Amino acid sequence: MSSTTLPSPGEKAPPFGTDHVDLAELGYDQQLHRSLGKYASFAAGFSFVSILTTIFQLFGLGFSFGGPAFFFTWPMVFLGQFMVALNFAELAARYPISGAIYQWSRRMGGEIVGWFAGWFMIIAQIVTASAAAIALQVVLPSIWSGFQFVGEDTALTSADGAANAVILGSILLVLTTTINCIGVNWMSRINSIGVTCEIVGVIALVLVFFTHAERGPQVVFDTGAPGADPGYIWAWIVSGLMAAYVMVGFGSAGELAEETHNPRRVAPRTIRLALSASALGGGLMIVGALMAAPSLTDGNLATQGLPYVIDSILSSPWGTVLLIDVAIAVFICTLAIQTAASRLMFSMARDGRLPASAILSKVNSRTGTPIAPSVLIGFACVAILAVNVGNSAIFTTLSSVCIVLIYLAYLMVTVPLLMQRLKGWPHGGRQAQPISPESASADPEESPGENSKDKLFALGRFGIPVNIAAVLYGGLMVINLSWPRAEIFNPTGEFPLLQWAAPLTVIAVVLAGIACLPRGKAHPKPVTIGA
């Protein structure tokens, strides 16, 4: 538990409006080191999405169901997620606190809603970090055979590949855990360098695709099934899972708000920018790959995805350079997810909402980081990885299901927020404290003397329609992601129960959450919201 520290008699109070005083107004001491700038904040969200990692892995999934026309699911998912991001940005401007999803849902919906949002998100982030780490198996043995420590078969679905993936993933998680323990400065430097490499790699890959085009951009109108029956629309909807899997985690800038300079201004911008930049880069990659693929009908694009296109048009040295860039993207993606998860765990523990909260909320005075959450999450990720040795199908299914938990956590922010908007938020009730004496109004829109650039991000009259769109999109996507499709959850047909993995897992997580639900109120008490 944290309390606001007041200056002792005779001690000069820090100037009003500094970030740590602003945080104190929300009920917390400044314990984490505040050292992140705009680019580092953007990098946190961009690296979580990590289009170079995720599209590299998942392109074949979308194409196998929807053909080239699966591209149109990409902008549709982006529009839906952008509605969510706009709501997150408005909340980030008012509540720049670590553990963003938990803190926002708690302040909008109360203690129980906040607890389950944080619970869902922690579990999802641990599994997502494991899934990101295991992607090294797809890349490193292709760069150098020496990275295949076990056997010779590099395929993830083989016994050798599954075991080697756990070794590579565990090594990666040890590295990311160490970096997170050393301090946020090292994390941000490595992450920023990695994001720069990823952006350069995406631009280079797009240019290569477009300069080696076999067909025009009109290919995106091809369903891949001439004379397709009316059932194509259902296959196209399934193909949208690819985009849904990729475009998550853009709110990570909010998780690092207590370590960011001027987070009320920076976090809302970087949340929107991280998602928009990822959507633009990813969309160009998809179109470029469809234009440059040697064939759309030989089955290779569905089974091998982007590696098939890259191998076909790039000579070995340049192909290897690109694979190294993908490996860097996998590294920073894993690092970003683990960092976000550790800050969420720290935030919940600081409020006394987790077992061993006293340990998990402790911040190392030298590094300014919560070491215990980083170590615990690292161990949990390695334990999840071990599932892949016994059954890679179960691990793949588990990775798919965790995305459902992320979307549910998002809904536990947007639904209560909509209810508060209908009661008058942000005009009704007490708001987060202003940044400076000049912005004394609780609502930045009610400060007519300020320049528009000095106002906090706000949706204004568009708040309710944007919020409704975010809720409708989130609900539909949860249904789409959870639908018991054998081809997604049990493609081999060996484990019929896996087809129902999504609803069964959600039920299990909810029951476990009820069992772990802490009694009493969180500390500090959330700001009162309402008319």
C-alpha positions as CSV (number, residue, x, y, z in Angstrom):
1,M,0.0,0.0,0.0
2,S,1.2,3.5,-0.9
3,S,0.3,6.8,0.6
4,T,0.9,10.4,-0.5
5,T,4.0,11.9,1.0
6,L,3.7,15.5,2.2
7,P,6.6,17.8,2.8
8,S,7.7,18.1,6.4
9,P,7.4,21.5,8.2
10,G,9.9,23.9,6.8
11,E,10.6,21.7,3.8
12,K,10.0,23.4,0.4
13,A,7.2,21.5,-1.4
14,P,8.0,20.4,-5.0
15,P,6.5,22.7,-7.6
16,F,2.8,21.9,-8.3
17,G,2.4,20.2,-11.6
18,T,5.5,18.1,-11.6
19,D,4.9,14.5,-12.6
20,H,5.5,13.0,-9.1
21,V,3.2,15.5,-7.4
22,D,0.6,14.8,-10.1
23,L,0.9,11.1,-9.2
24,A,0.5,11.9,-5.5
25,E,-2.8,13.7,-6.3
26,L,-4.0,10.3,-7.5
27,G,-2.9,8.6,-4.3
28,Y,0.6,7.2,-5.0
29,D,4.2,7.9,-4.2
30,Q,6.7,8.2,-7.0
31,Q,8.6,4.9,-6.6
32,L,9.5,3.9,-10.1
33,H,12.2,5.9,-11.9
34,R,10.6,8.4,-14.3
35,S,12.9,8.5,-17.3
36,L,11.0,7.6,-20.5
37,G,10.5,10.0,-23.3
38,K,8.1,10.1,-26.2
39,Y,9.9,7.6,-28.4
40,A,10.4,5.1,-25.6
41,S,6.7,5.4,-24.8
42,F,5.8,4.8,-28.4
43,A,8.2,1.9,-28.6
44,A,6.5,0.1,-25.7
45,G,3.2,-0.1,-27.6
46,F,4.7,-0.8,-31.0
47,S,7.0,-3.6,-29.8
48,F,4.1,-5.3,-28.0
49,V,2.1,-5.4,-31.3
50,S,5.4,-6.2,-33.2
51,I,4.0,-6.7,-36.7
52,L,7.3,-8.1,-37.9
53,T,6.9,-10.9,-35.4
54,T,3.2,-11.5,-35.6
55,I,2.5,-11.2,-39.3
56,F,5.6,-13.3,-40.0
57,Q,3.9,-16.0,-37.8
58,L,0.3,-15.6,-38.7
59,F,0.0,-14.5,-42.4
60,G,-0.6,-18.1,-43.4
61,L,-3.5,-18.4,-41.0
62,G,-5.4,-15.5,-42.6
63,F,-4.6,-16.5,-46.1
64,S,-5.6,-20.1,-45.7
65,F,-9.1,-19.2,-44.7
66,G,-9.9,-16.1,-46.7
67,G,-7.5,-16.1,-49.7
68,P,-6.1,-12.7,-50.8
69,A,-9.3,-10.9,-49.8
70,F,-8.5,-11.7,-46.1
71,F,-6.6,-8.3,-46.4
72,F,-9.9,-6.5,-45.8
73,T,-10.2,-7.9,-42.3
74,W,-7.0,-5.9,-41.4
75,P,-8.5,-2.4,-41.8
76,M,-11.8,-3.5,-40.2
77,V,-10.0,-4.8,-37.1
78,F,-7.9,-1.7,-37.0
79,L,-11.0,0.5,-37.0
80,G,-12.5,-1.4,-34.2
81,Q,-9.4,-1.4,-32.1
82,F,-8.9,2.3,-32.9
83,M,-12.2,3.0,-31.2
84,V,-10.9,1.1,-28.2
85,A,-7.6,3.0,-28.4
86,L,-9.4,6.4,-28.4
87,N,-11.2,5.5,-25.1
88,F,-7.9,4.3,-23.6
89,A,-6.2,7.5,-24.7
90,E,-8.8,9.6,-22.9
91,L,-8.4,7.5,-19.7
92,A,-4.6,7.7,-20.0
93,A,-4.8,11.5,-19.9
94,R,-6.8,11.4,-16.7
95,Y,-5.3,8.4,-14.9
96,P,-1.6,8.1,-15.8
97,I,-0.9,5.2,-13.5
98,S,0.9,1.9,-13.9
99,G,-1.3,-1.1,-14.4
100,A,-3.5,0.9,-16.7
101,I,-6.2,-1.7,-17.6
102,Y,-6.7,-2.6,-13.9
103,Q,-6.6,1.0,-12.8
104,W,-9.0,2.3,-15.4
105,S,-11.5,-0.5,-15.0
106,R,-11.4,-0.2,-11.2
107,R,-12.1,3.5,-11.4
108,M,-14.9,3.1,-13.9
109,G,-16.5,-0.1,-12.7
110,G,-15.4,-0.6,-9.1
111,E,-13.3,-3.1,-7.2
112,I,-14.6,-6.4,-8.6
113,V,-14.5,-5.2,-12.2
114,G,-11.0,-3.9,-11.7
115,W,-9.8,-7.1,-10.1
116,F,-11.0,-9.3,-12.9
117,A,-9.7,-7.0,-15.6
118,G,-6.3,-7.2,-14.0
119,W,-6.6,-10.9,-13.4
120,F,-7.5,-11.6,-17.1
121,M,-4.7,-9.3,-18.3
122,I,-2.0,-10.8,-16.2
123,I,-2.8,-14.4,-17.3
124,A,-3.1,-13.3,-20.9
125,Q,0.2,-11.4,-20.9
126,I,2.1,-14.3,-19.3
127,V,0.8,-16.7,-22.0
128,T,1.4,-14.1,-24.8
129,A,5.0,-13.6,-23.7
130,S,5.5,-17.3,-23.8
131,A,4.0,-17.5,-27.3
132,A,6.3,-14.6,-28.5
133,A,9.4,-16.3,-27.0
134,I,8.7,-19.6,-28.7
135,A,8.7,-17.8,-32.1
136,L,12.5,-17.9,-32.0
137,Q,12.3,-21.5,-33.1
138,V,10.8,-20.3,-36.4
139,V,13.7,-17.9,-37.0
140,L,17.0,-18.8,-35.3
141,P,17.6,-22.3,-36.7
142,S,17.0,-20.9,-40.2
143,I,19.8,-18.3,-39.6
144,W,22.3,-20.9,-38.2
145,S,21.8,-24.6,-37.7
146,G,23.8,-24.4,-34.4
147,F,20.7,-22.9,-32.8
148,Q,19.0,-26.3,-33.1
149,F,20.2,-27.8,-29.8
150,V,17.9,-30.8,-29.9
151,G,17.7,-33.2,-32.9
152,E,17.4,-32.0,-36.4
153,D,13.7,-31.4,-37.2
154,T,13.2,-27.6,-36.7
155,A,9.4,-27.7,-37.2
156,L,7.5,-26.5,-34.1
157,T,5.0,-29.4,-34.4
158,S,7.8,-32.0,-34.2
159,A,9.2,-33.4,-31.0
160,D,12.6,-32.0,-31.7
161,G,11.3,-28.6,-32.7
162,A,9.0,-28.4,-29.7
163,A,11.8,-29.2,-27.2
164,N,14.3,-26.8,-28.9
165,A,11.7,-24.1,-28.9
166,V,11.4,-24.4,-25.1
167,I,15.2,-24.1,-24.8
168,L,15.5,-21.0,-27.0
169,G,12.4,-19.4,-25.4
170,S,13.7,-20.0,-21.9
171,I,17.1,-18.4,-22.8
172,L,15.2,-15.4,-24.2
173,L,13.0,-15.1,-21.1
174,V,16.1,-15.2,-18.8
175,L,17.5,-12.3,-20.8
176,T,14.3,-10.3,-20.7
177,T,13.9,-10.9,-17.0
178,T,17.4,-9.8,-16.3
179,I,16.9,-6.6,-18.4
180,N,13.7,-5.8,-16.5
181,C,15.5,-6.3,-13.2
182,I,18.4,-4.0,-14.2
183,G,16.2,-1.0,-14.7
184,V,13.8,0.8,-17.0
185,N,16.6,2.8,-18.6
186,W,18.2,-0.3,-20.0
187,M,14.9,-1.7,-21.0
188,S,13.9,1.5,-22.8
189,R,17.2,1.8,-24.6
190,I,17.2,-1.8,-25.8
191,N,13.5,-1.6,-26.7
192,S,13.9,1.7,-28.6
193,I,16.9,0.3,-30.6
194,G,15.0,-2.8,-31.3
195,V,11.9,-0.9,-32.5
196,T,14.1,1.2,-34.8
197,C,15.5,-2.0,-36.3
198,E,12.0,-3.4,-36.7
199,I,10.7,-0.2,-38.4
200,V,13.7,-0.3,-40.8
201,G,13.0,-4.0,-41.4
202,V,9.3,-3.4,-42.2
203,I,10.1,-0.6,-44.6
204,A,12.8,-2.7,-46.3
205,L,10.5,-5.7,-46.6
206,V,7.7,-3.6,-48.0
207,L,10.0,-2.1,-50.6
208,V,11.3,-5.5,-51.6
209,F,7.8,-6.9,-52.0
210,F,6.6,-3.9,-54.1
211,T,9.7,-4.0,-56.3
212,H,9.3,-7.7,-56.9
213,A,5.5,-7.6,-57.6
214,E,4.1,-10.4,-59.8
215,R,0.6,-8.8,-59.8
216,G,-1.1,-5.5,-59.0
217,P,-2.8,-4.4,-55.7
218,Q,-6.2,-5.5,-57.1
219,V,-5.2,-9.0,-55.9
220,V,-6.8,-8.1,-52.5
221,F,-10.2,-8.5,-54.2
222,D,-9.5,-12.1,-55.0
223,T,-11.3,-14.5,-52.7
224,G,-9.0,-17.3,-53.8
225,A,-12.1,-19.4,-54.6
226,P,-13.6,-18.8,-58.1
227,G,-17.3,-19.2,-58.0
228,A,-17.2,-19.5,-54.2
229,D,-20.4,-20.6,-52.5
230,P,-22.2,-18.3,-50.0
231,G,-20.2,-19.8,-47.2
232,Y,-17.2,-17.7,-48.1
233,I,-18.3,-15.0,-45.7
234,W,-17.9,-17.3,-42.8
235,A,-14.4,-18.3,-43.9
236,W,-13.6,-14.6,-44.3
237,I,-14.7,-13.9,-40.8
238,V,-12.4,-16.7,-39.5
239,S,-9.5,-15.2,-41.5
240,G,-10.0,-12.0,-39.4
241,L,-8.6,-13.8,-36.4
242,M,-5.2,-13.2,-37.8
243,A,-5.6,-9.4,-37.5
244,A,-7.3,-9.8,-34.1
245,Y,-4.3,-11.8,-32.8
246,V,-1.9,-9.1,-34.0
247,M,-3.5,-5.8,-33.0
248,V,-3.4,-6.0,-29.2
249,G,-1.1,-4.5,-26.6
250,F,-1.1,-1.0,-28.0
251,G,-2.0,0.4,-24.6
252,S,1.4,-0.5,-23.1
253,A,2.3,3.2,-23.0
254,G,-0.3,3.4,-20.2
255,E,1.3,0.6,-18.3
256,L,4.6,2.7,-18.2
257,A,2.9,6.0,-17.3
258,E,4.6,6.3,-14.0
259,E,8.0,6.0,-15.7
260,T,7.2,8.5,-18.5
261,H,7.8,12.2,-18.4
262,N,4.6,14.2,-18.8
263,P,2.4,11.0,-19.2
264,R,-0.9,12.9,-19.4
265,R,0.2,14.3,-22.8
266,V,2.6,11.6,-24.0
267,A,0.6,8.4,-23.3
268,P,-2.6,9.3,-25.1
269,R,-0.6,10.2,-28.2
270,T,1.6,7.1,-28.2
271,I,-1.3,4.7,-27.6
272,R,-2.9,6.0,-30.8
273,L,0.3,6.3,-32.7
274,A,1.5,2.7,-31.8
275,L,-1.7,1.2,-33.1
276,S,-1.9,3.4,-36.2
277,A,1.8,2.8,-37.2
278,S,1.4,-0.9,-36.7
279,A,-1.8,-1.0,-38.8
280,L,-0.1,1.0,-41.7
281,G,3.0,-1.0,-41.7
282,G,1.2,-4.3,-41.4
283,G,-1.3,-3.5,-44.1
284,L,1.5,-2.6,-46.5
285,M,3.3,-5.9,-45.6
286,I,0.2,-7.9,-46.4
287,V,-0.5,-6.2,-49.7
288,G,3.1,-6.4,-50.7
289,A,3.4,-10.2,-49.9
290,L,0.2,-10.9,-51.9
291,M,1.6,-8.9,-54.9
292,A,5.1,-10.6,-54.7
293,A,4.2,-14.2,-54.0
294,P,5.3,-16.5,-56.8
295,S,2.0,-18.3,-56.7
296,L,-1.4,-17.8,-54.9
297,T,-2.6,-21.3,-55.7
298,D,0.2,-23.8,-55.0
299,G,-0.6,-24.0,-51.3
300,N,2.7,-22.7,-50.1
301,L,1.5,-19.3,-49.1
302,A,-1.1,-20.8,-46.8
303,T,1.3,-23.3,-45.2
304,Q,4.5,-21.3,-45.1
305,G,3.3,-17.7,-45.1
306,L,5.8,-14.8,-45.4
307,P,8.9,-17.0,-45.3
308,Y,7.8,-18.6,-48.5
309,V,7.6,-15.2,-50.3
310,I,10.9,-14.0,-48.8
311,D,12.8,-17.1,-49.7
312,S,11.5,-16.9,-53.2
313,I,12.6,-13.3,-54.0
314,L,15.6,-12.7,-51.7
315,S,19.1,-14.2,-52.1
316,S,20.6,-15.9,-49.1
317,P,22.6,-13.0,-47.5
318,W,19.7,-10.5,-47.6
319,G,17.2,-13.2,-46.5
320,T,19.5,-13.9,-43.5
321,V,19.7,-10.2,-42.6
322,L,15.9,-10.0,-42.6
323,L,15.6,-13.1,-40.4
324,I,18.0,-11.5,-37.9
325,D,15.8,-8.5,-37.9
326,V,12.8,-10.7,-37.2
327,A,14.7,-12.3,-34.3
328,I,15.3,-8.8,-32.9
329,A,11.6,-8.1,-33.2
330,V,10.8,-11.4,-31.3
331,F,13.2,-10.3,-28.6
332,I,11.8,-6.8,-28.1
333,C,8.2,-8.1,-28.3
334,T,8.9,-10.6,-25.5
335,L,10.6,-7.9,-23.5
336,A,7.8,-5.4,-24.0
337,I,5.1,-7.9,-23.0
338,Q,7.0,-9.0,-19.9
339,T,7.6,-5.3,-18.9
340,A,3.9,-4.5,-19.2
341,A,2.9,-7.6,-17.2
342,S,5.3,-6.8,-14.4
343,R,4.0,-3.2,-14.1
344,L,0.4,-4.5,-14.0
345,M,1.3,-7.0,-11.3
346,F,3.2,-4.3,-9.3
347,S,0.2,-2.0,-9.6
348,M,-2.2,-4.6,-8.3
349,A,0.1,-5.6,-5.5
350,R,0.6,-2.0,-4.5
351,D,-3.1,-1.8,-3.9
352,G,-3.0,-5.0,-1.8
353,R,-4.9,-7.1,-4.4
354,L,-2.5,-10.0,-4.9
355,P,-1.1,-12.7,-2.6
356,A,2.4,-11.7,-1.2
357,S,1.6,-8.1,-2.1
358,A,4.2,-6.8,0.2
359,I,6.9,-8.6,-1.8
360,L,5.4,-7.9,-5.3
361,S,5.0,-4.2,-4.6
362,K,8.5,-3.6,-3.4
363,V,10.6,-1.4,-5.7
364,N,14.4,-1.7,-5.7
365,S,15.7,1.7,-4.7
366,R,18.7,1.5,-6.9
367,T,17.2,0.3,-10.2
368,G,13.7,1.8,-9.6
369,T,12.0,-1.3,-10.8
370,P,9.8,-4.0,-9.2
371,I,12.1,-7.0,-9.4
372,A,9.8,-9.6,-7.8
373,P,7.0,-9.3,-10.4
374,S,9.6,-9.5,-13.3
375,V,11.1,-12.7,-11.8
376,L,7.8,-14.3,-11.1
377,I,6.5,-13.6,-14.6
378,G,9.7,-14.9,-16.1
379,F,9.3,-18.2,-14.2
380,A,5.6,-18.4,-15.1
381,C,6.4,-17.9,-18.8
382,V,9.0,-20.7,-18.7
383,A,6.5,-23.0,-17.0
384,I,3.9,-22.3,-19.8
385,L,6.6,-22.9,-22.4
386,A,7.1,-26.4,-21.0
387,V,3.6,-27.3,-22.2
388,N,4.9,-27.2,-25.7
389,V,7.2,-30.2,-25.1
390,G,4.3,-32.4,-24.2
391,N,1.8,-31.2,-26.8
392,S,2.4,-28.3,-29.2
393,A,-1.3,-28.4,-30.2
394,I,-2.3,-27.6,-26.6
395,F,0.2,-24.7,-26.4
396,T,-1.1,-23.3,-29.7
397,T,-4.6,-23.5,-28.5
398,L,-3.6,-21.9,-25.2
399,S,-2.0,-19.0,-27.1
400,S,-5.1,-18.5,-29.1
401,V,-7.4,-18.5,-26.0
402,C,-5.2,-15.9,-24.2
403,I,-6.2,-13.3,-26.8
404,V,-9.8,-13.8,-25.8
405,L,-8.8,-12.8,-22.2
406,I,-7.2,-9.6,-23.5
407,Y,-10.4,-8.6,-25.4
408,L,-12.4,-9.4,-22.3
409,A,-10.1,-7.2,-20.2
410,Y,-10.6,-4.4,-22.8
411,L,-14.3,-4.8,-22.5
412,M,-14.1,-4.5,-18.7
413,V,-12.7,-1.0,-19.4
414,T,-15.0,0.2,-22.2
415,V,-18.3,-1.2,-20.9
416,P,-18.0,0.5,-17.4
417,L,-16.7,3.6,-19.1
418,L,-19.7,3.8,-21.4
419,M,-22.0,3.5,-18.3
420,Q,-20.2,6.4,-16.7
421,R,-20.4,8.5,-19.9
422,L,-24.2,8.0,-19.8
423,K,-24.2,9.3,-16.3
424,G,-22.3,12.5,-17.4
425,W,-18.6,11.5,-17.3
426,P,-16.2,13.4,-17.7
427,H,-18.3,16.4,-16.7
428,G,-20.1,14.7,-13.7
429,G,-18.4,13.8,-10.5
430,R,-14.9,14.5,-9.2
431,Q,-12.2,14.1,-11.7
432,A,-8.4,13.4,-11.6
433,Q,-6.6,16.4,-10.2
434,P,-5.4,19.1,-12.7
435,I,-1.8,19.2,-14.0
436,S,-1.3,22.9,-13.1
437,P,-3.1,25.7,-11.3
438,E,-4.0,27.2,-14.7
439,S,-5.9,24.1,-15.7
440,A,-8.0,24.2,-12.5
441,S,-11.1,22.8,-14.2
442,A,-11.7,19.1,-13.6
443,D,-12.6,18.7,-17.3
444,P,-9.9,20.1,-19.7
445,E,-12.7,21.1,-22.1
446,E,-13.9,23.6,-19.5
447,S,-10.8,25.7,-19.5
448,P,-11.6,28.3,-22.1
449,G,-8.5,30.4,-21.3
450,E,-6.1,27.7,-22.4
451,N,-4.7,27.1,-25.8
452,S,-6.1,23.9,-27.4
453,K,-2.6,22.3,-27.4
454,D,-2.5,22.6,-23.6
455,K,-5.7,20.6,-23.1
456,L,-5.8,16.9,-22.2
457,F,-6.9,14.5,-24.9
458,A,-10.7,14.3,-24.8
459,L,-13.4,12.9,-27.2
460,G,-15.9,15.5,-26.2
461,R,-19.3,15.0,-28.0
462,F,-17.9,12.0,-29.8
463,G,-17.3,10.1,-26.6
464,I,-20.5,8.2,-26.4
465,P,-20.7,7.1,-30.1
466,V,-17.0,6.1,-30.1
467,N,-17.5,4.2,-26.8
468,I,-20.5,2.4,-28.1
469,A,-18.6,1.4,-31.2
470,A,-15.7,0.1,-29.1
471,V,-18.1,-2.0,-26.9
472,L,-19.9,-3.5,-29.9
473,Y,-16.7,-4.3,-31.7
474,G,-15.2,-5.9,-28.5
475,G,-18.3,-8.0,-27.9
476,L,-18.4,-9.3,-31.5
477,M,-14.7,-10.0,-31.5
478,V,-14.9,-12.0,-28.3
479,I,-17.6,-14.1,-29.9
480,N,-15.6,-14.6,-33.0
481,L,-12.4,-15.5,-31.1
482,S,-14.2,-17.9,-28.8
483,W,-16.4,-19.7,-31.3
484,P,-15.6,-23.4,-31.0
485,R,-14.0,-24.0,-34.4
486,A,-12.2,-27.3,-34.8
487,E,-10.0,-25.9,-37.5
488,I,-8.6,-23.2,-35.1
489,F,-8.5,-25.0,-31.8
490,N,-8.1,-28.6,-32.8
491,P,-6.8,-28.7,-36.4
492,T,-5.4,-32.3,-36.0
493,G,-8.7,-33.7,-34.7
494,E,-6.8,-35.6,-32.0
495,F,-8.3,-33.7,-29.0
496,P,-12.0,-33.0,-29.5
497,L,-12.2,-31.2,-26.2
498,L,-9.8,-28.5,-27.4
499,Q,-12.5,-27.3,-29.8
500,W,-14.3,-25.8,-26.7
501,A,-11.0,-24.5,-25.2
502,A,-12.0,-20.8,-25.3
503,P,-15.2,-20.9,-23.3
504,L,-13.9,-23.6,-21.0
505,T,-10.7,-21.6,-20.3
506,V,-12.6,-18.4,-19.7
507,I,-14.9,-20.3,-17.2
508,A,-11.8,-21.8,-15.5
509,V,-10.1,-18.4,-15.2
510,V,-13.2,-16.8,-13.8
511,L,-13.6,-19.5,-11.2
512,A,-10.0,-19.2,-10.3
513,G,-10.4,-15.4,-10.1
514,I,-13.4,-15.8,-7.7
515,A,-11.3,-18.1,-5.5
516,C,-8.5,-15.6,-5.4
517,L,-10.7,-12.5,-5.2
518,P,-9.3,-10.4,-2.3
519,R,-11.6,-9.2,0.4
520,G,-11.8,-5.5,1.3
521,K,-11.1,-2.4,-0.6
522,A,-8.0,-1.6,-2.7
523,H,-5.7,1.2,-1.6
524,P,-5.7,4.0,-2.3
525,K,-9.4,4.5,-2.7
526,P,-10.3,5.2,-6.4
527,V,-11.5,8.7,-7.4
528,T,-15.3,8.9,-7.2
529,I,-16.9,8.9,-10.7
530,G,-20.5,9.7,-11.5
531,A,-23.1,12.4,-11.9
